[in-house]
Amino acid sequence: MQSKRRYVFAIGATLGAVSMMILSLSTGWVVTSGLAKTSATNMSQSAVIDSLVPICIHQFKAHDSAANSLLALKKMETWEREGYVSDKGWATMPGSTSPARGVARECASQLIAMG
């Protein structure tokens, strides 16, 4: 009788531990190091883009033919806009020789939304 109780207790403890692990991982109570690293990378890239887009918009507005450029941008397909903003140099930050990664797409999106 004593060994049967120990057996039932061991099975219950094992099932409880497995259930708790599944529940905590699936509900987000516990975060793996890989998920934390991916999340931190995405958040930092997003923060950099968010801080550089206003510079891109300012460079666009400082351009002589901003109104005409906005009309041209609106006529383009969504997939063409990023290249257009990059080619015009608006997504190239001062002191840099190439467009900042991801800035042109977000800049074009915000320019379309503004105008």
C-alpha positions in Angstrom: 0.0 0.0 0.0 2.9 2.3 0.9 4.6 1.7 -2.4 1.4 2.4 -4.4 1.1 5.8 -2.7 4.6 6.7 -3.6 4.0 5.6 -7.2 0.8 7.7 -7.4 2.7 10.6 -5.8 5.6 10.3 -8.2 3.3 10.3 -11.2 1.3 13.3 -9.9 4.5 15.3 -9.2 5.8 14.5 -12.7 2.6 15.4 -14.4 2.3 18.6 -12.4 5.9 19.6 -13.2 5.4 19.0 -16.9 2.1 20.8 -16.9 3.6 23.8 -15.1 6.5 23.9 -17.6 4.2 23.8 -20.6 1.8 26.4 -19.1 4.6 28.8 -18.1 6.3 28.6 -21.5 3.1 28.9 -23.6 1.7 31.8 -21.6 4.9 33.8 -21.7 5.6 33.6 -17.9 9.1 32.3 -18.8 11.1 33.6 -21.7 13.9 31.7 -23.3 17.3 33.4 -23.8 16.9 33.1 -27.6 13.5 34.8 -27.5 14.8 37.5 -25.3 17.8 38.2 -27.6 15.5 38.3 -30.7 13.1 40.6 -28.9 15.9 42.9 -27.8 17.4 43.1 -31.3 14.1 43.9 -32.8 13.3 46.6 -30.3 16.7 48.2 -30.7 16.5 48.2 -34.5 13.0 49.7 -34.2 14.2 52.4 -31.9 17.1 53.3 -34.3 14.7 53.5 -37.2 12.2 55.6 -35.2 14.9 58.1 -34.3 16.2 58.4 -37.8 12.9 58.7 -39.7 12.4 62.4 -38.6 15.8 63.2 -40.1 14.7 61.6 -43.4 11.5 63.5 -43.4 13.3 66.8 -42.7 15.7 66.1 -45.5 12.8 65.4 -47.8 11.0 68.7 -46.8 14.3 70.7 -47.3 14.4 69.5 -50.9 13.5 72.1 -53.5 10.8 70.1 -55.2 9.3 68.3 -52.2 5.7 68.7 -53.4 6.5 67.1 -56.8 8.5 64.4 -55.2 5.6 63.6 -52.9 3.3 63.3 -55.9 5.7 61.0 -57.6 6.0 58.9 -54.4 2.3 58.6 -54.2 2.0 57.3 -57.7 4.5 54.6 -57.1 3.8 51.1 -56.0 4.6 50.3 -52.4 7.6 48.2 -53.2 9.1 51.0 -55.3 8.9 53.8 -52.7 11.8 52.5 -50.5 14.2 52.6 -53.5 13.0 56.1 -54.5 13.6 57.5 -51.1 17.0 55.8 -50.9 18.0 56.9 -54.4 17.1 60.6 -53.6 19.4 60.4 -50.6 16.8 61.3 -48.0 17.4 58.2 -46.0 21.2 58.8 -46.0 22.1 60.3 -42.6 24.4 63.2 -42.4 28.0 62.0 -42.2 27.1 58.7 -43.9 27.6 57.5 -47.4 24.7 55.0 -47.7 21.1 54.9 -46.6 20.3 53.7 -43.1 18.8 50.2 -43.2 15.0 50.2 -42.8 14.7 54.0 -42.6 13.7 54.5 -46.3 10.7 52.2 -46.0 9.4 53.8 -42.8 10.2 57.3 -44.1 8.2 56.7 -47.3 5.3 55.3 -45.4 5.2 58.3 -43.1 5.5 60.8 -46.0 2.6 59.1 -47.8 0.6 59.3 -44.5 1.4 63.0 -44.1 0.7 64.2 -47.6 
